Amino acid sequence: MDTVINCTNIYKSYIKKRWFKVVKRNDVLKNLDIKVRKGEIYGLLGLNGAGKTTLIRIITGILLPDKGNVEIFGMRYDKHEKEIKSKIGVVMGGDRSLYWKLSAEENLEFFGTLYNVPKKKLKKNIEIYLDYVGLGEHKKDLVETYSKGMKQRLLIAKSLIIDPEVLILDEPTVGLDIQVAFEFRKLLKRLNEELGLTILLTTHYLHEAEELCSRVGILKGGRIVEEGTIDYLKRKNKMEEVVEFKLKTEIDDNLEKEILNYGSINKLSMDNYFTYQVRTSSIYREKIISLLSSQSKLTFLEVKGVTLEDIVSNYFEEGVI
Ligand SMILES: Nc1ncnc2c1ncn2[C@@H]1O[C@H](COP(=O)(O)OP(=O)(O)OP(=O)(O)O)[C@@H](O)[C@H]1O
């Protein structure tokens, strides 16, 4: 699979000096490698201050690393800044990058001209993308009359105006209410599936990463300490899942024996039905489900799966991301 973003051996420190002397040094990124592949949605996870925004700023060319190599579509900023920037749409930190006294359409006209989008194409793209993000009917309204969710969608339209191939977003749903955030994630999914955009985003919301991302990377101590599909992380961490089931009669010895190959069984209640819980690793989940599904006396089956939150917490002493 093609690599779109390829960062190797990245180092970045923030240094505070007084009278030419270093008084404080914060080594944020240390020997960091990250690869984002074409067509994927990659989620960057980490605690507050882990360095997610710093990395995003380096990838988008806003900040230079102290050391290391950043390649976007195989190109480096020192030689191909213009080409790279024509391929990446960026949504960073809030709605202050919009002009509130202008309409949505005027904002896009302004930024499109700034990004050197040819006039004819700009006109077309403004129509297309404002409709795409669901703001077509409000294109003449001043941005100051927009809700937070509408402003966030306008920021997406602004980033799309150059017809990018990659979209990079720093905490895109922060401050949005549950319903608006849900709609916003649906929009990101459509951009990925319908327009084929590769997406890199940072988030604190693990359910968001689980819902959206094909792969996630966990940033800790200046490096990506773990990376992969959500399923891979679940398997690798071999975290316990609970399979709960109810039978019309007591479990027979053969079935119990077979299940015990994959986990432990706990009898919960024996009223109308016989209820059991199996504690197992996620890698055996399918085996247990298929064993149980063939039982005619099965009346109920539920898997209480491992969430990404459970896994990520494993990587942090503090336990909460
Ligand atoms: N311009 C700056 N000058 C000095 N220190 C900075 C600067 N920007 C960030 N830092 C520090 O670098 C560290 C990483 O910050 P960064 O914003 O990259 O982390 P983050 O993972 O995005 O955090 P959050 O999830 O809270 O947004 C923090 O300790 C922060 O205080």
The ligand as a MOL file (V3000), in Angstrom:
LIG
                    3D

  0  0  0     0  0            999 V3000
M  V30 BEGIN CTAB
M  V30 COUNTS 31 33 0 0 0
M  V30 BEGIN ATOM
M  V30 1 N 5.0890 26.7090 21.2870 0
M  V30 2 C 5.4510 26.0300 22.3660 0
M  V30 3 N 6.4500 26.4620 23.1700 0
M  V30 4 C 6.8370 25.7700 24.2650 0
M  V30 5 N 6.2790 24.6000 24.6430 0
M  V30 6 C 5.2780 24.1070 23.8740 0
M  V30 7 C 4.8160 24.7920 22.7080 0
M  V30 8 N 3.8170 24.0670 22.1560 0
M  V30 9 C 3.6630 22.9790 22.9420 0
M  V30 10 N 4.5230 23.0060 23.9680 0
M  V30 11 C 4.6740 21.9600 25.0120 0
M  V30 12 O 4.9780 20.7400 24.3630 0
M  V30 13 C 4.2840 19.6470 24.9620 0
M  V30 14 C 3.4320 18.9590 23.9080 0
M  V30 15 O 2.3910 19.8150 23.5290 0
M  V30 16 P 1.3350 19.4440 22.3820 0
M  V30 17 O 0.3670 20.5690 22.2720 0
M  V30 18 O 2.0560 19.0340 21.1630 0
M  V30 19 O 0.6430 18.1440 23.0280 0
M  V30 20 P -0.7650 17.4900 22.7300 0
M  V30 21 O -0.5640 16.0130 22.7870 0
M  V30 22 O -1.3530 18.0380 21.4770 0
M  V30 23 O -1.6080 17.9520 23.9790 0
M  V30 24 P -3.1910 18.1930 24.1240 0
M  V30 25 O -3.8210 16.8540 23.9850 0
M  V30 26 O -3.3200 18.7420 25.4920 0
M  V30 27 O -3.6140 19.1530 23.0520 0
M  V30 28 C 3.5060 20.2400 26.1230 0
M  V30 29 O 4.2620 20.0730 27.2900 0
M  V30 30 C 3.3900 21.7180 25.7660 0
M  V30 31 O 3.3230 22.4980 26.9270 0
M  V30 END ATOM
M  V30 BEGIN BOND
M  V30 1 1 1 2
M  V30 2 1 2 3
M  V30 3 2 2 7
M  V30 4 2 3 4
M  V30 5 1 4 5
M  V30 6 2 5 6
M  V30 7 1 6 7
M  V30 8 1 6 10
M  V30 9 1 7 8
M  V30 10 2 8 9
M  V30 11 1 9 10
M  V30 12 1 10 11
M  V30 13 1 11 12
M  V30 14 1 11 30
M  V30 15 1 12 13
M  V30 16 1 13 14
M  V30 17 1 13 28
M  V30 18 1 14 15
M  V30 19 1 15 16
M  V30 20 2 16 17
M  V30 21 1 16 18
M  V30 22 1 16 19
M  V30 23 1 19 20
M  V30 24 2 20 21
M  V30 25 1 20 22
M  V30 26 1 20 23
M  V30 27 1 23 24
M  V30 28 2 24 25
M  V30 29 1 24 26
M  V30 30 1 24 27
M  V30 31 1 28 29
M  V30 32 1 28 30
M  V30 33 1 30 31
M  V30 END BOND
M  V30 END CTAB
M  END
